[in-house]
């Protein structure tokens, strides 16, 4: 590696002129990466490196995981190691779990039904207990769609088949509405 010395900046201020010990001159472009390095702004430098690699920013990784993609799917699509994606998935997975928990405590909206409102968790416990499915055997997940609405999904095994029910969850109204036939069957 050569030791270079700063000679001057060009007239437009877009490049630095550097000189080696042997007298050779070099031009160095003054770009955002150089500015960030001179300022010691490591976070900005890392962000610029990520953008230059064509890799996803942490915000983009988290948006894809929030939309339901796995770390493996995001890594494969971005062409990056899965470990890089896993660094950013934790808070989003916790958010998805939290939304699924809130949805279980939410009221089930049944169009045209005038019955005592029950929570999604109560409704599923009652309905699935009747067919021998224990609440501990339910697999909950949630993700946010492109339109900003949350989908809450519950999967369970019955008669050696896996069943999946999906609900649209409205956090403001604290209510869910069935989004597929399995969900309609479960919630009436």
QUIQUINOR-V531837 format. One record per residue. N is the residue number from 1. RES is the residue in one letter. D_LAST is the distance of its C-alpha to the last C-alpha in Angstrom with 1 decimal. Layout:
N;RES;D_LAST
N;RES;D_LAST
//
This chain:
1;X;73.3
2;X;75.7
3;X;76.3
4;X;76.1
5;X;77.5
6;X;76.4
7;X;79.1
8;X;77.5
9;X;74.7
10;X;75.2
11;X;76.0
12;X;72.4
13;X;70.9
14;X;68.6
15;X;70.3
16;X;72.3
17;X;75.6
18;X;76.1
19;X;79.2
20;X;79.6
21;X;82.6
22;X;84.2
23;X;84.1
24;X;81.3
25;X;79.1
26;X;75.3
27;X;72.8
28;X;69.5
29;X;66.9
30;X;65.6
31;X;61.9
32;X;58.9
33;X;59.0
34;X;62.6
35;X;62.0
36;X;59.2
37;X;61.4
38;X;64.3
39;X;62.1
40;X;60.7
41;X;57.2
42;X;55.6
43;X;52.0
44;X;53.0
45;X;55.0
46;X;52.1
47;X;49.8
48;X;52.5
49;X;52.9
50;X;49.2
51;X;49.3
52;X;52.5
53;X;50.9
54;X;48.1
55;X;45.6
56;X;42.6
57;X;43.0
58;X;41.0
59;X;38.9
60;X;38.0
61;X;37.2
62;X;34.9
63;X;33.2
64;X;32.5
65;X;31.2
66;X;28.9
67;X;27.6
68;X;26.6
69;X;29.9
70;X;31.5
71;X;35.1
72;X;36.4
73;X;34.9
74;X;36.4
75;X;39.7
76;X;39.9
77;X;39.2
78;X;41.8
79;X;44.3
80;X;44.7
81;X;44.6
82;X;41.3
83;X;43.0
84;X;43.5
85;X;39.8
86;X;38.9
87;X;41.1
88;X;38.7
89;X;35.2
90;X;35.0
91;X;34.1
92;X;31.5
93;X;29.8
94;X;29.9
95;X;28.3
96;X;25.5
97;X;24.9
98;X;25.0
99;X;22.4
100;X;20.0
101;X;20.8
102;X;20.4
103;X;17.0
104;X;15.9
105;X;17.3
106;X;15.6
107;X;13.1
108;X;9.6
109;X;10.0
110;X;7.5
111;X;9.9
112;X;11.0
113;X;9.1
114;X;11.9
115;X;10.9
116;X;12.7
117;X;11.9
118;X;11.5
119;X;12.8
120;X;11.3
121;X;13.7
122;X;12.8
123;X;9.1
124;X;10.2
125;X;13.2
126;X;11.6
127;X;9.3
128;X;12.2
129;X;14.9
130;X;13.8
131;X;14.7
132;X;17.8
133;X;17.1
134;X;18.9
135;X;18.0
136;X;21.5
137;X;20.8
138;X;18.4
139;X;20.2
140;X;19.5
141;X;21.1
142;X;21.2
143;X;23.5
144;X;24.5
145;X;24.5
146;X;27.7
147;X;26.4
148;X;26.0
149;X;22.2
150;X;20.8
151;X;18.4
152;X;17.0
153;X;16.5
154;X;15.6
155;X;17.2
156;X;17.4
157;X;19.2
158;X;18.1
159;X;20.3
160;X;22.9
161;X;20.7
162;X;19.6
163;X;16.0
164;X;15.4
165;X;12.4
166;X;13.6
167;X;12.8
168;X;15.2
169;X;16.7
170;X;18.8
171;X;21.3
172;X;22.8
173;X;19.8
174;X;18.5
175;X;15.0
176;X;12.7
177;X;10.7
178;X;9.2
179;X;12.3
180;X;11.9
181;X;10.2
182;X;9.9
183;X;8.2
184;X;5.6
185;X;5.4
186;X;5.8
187;X;3.8
188;X;0.0
//
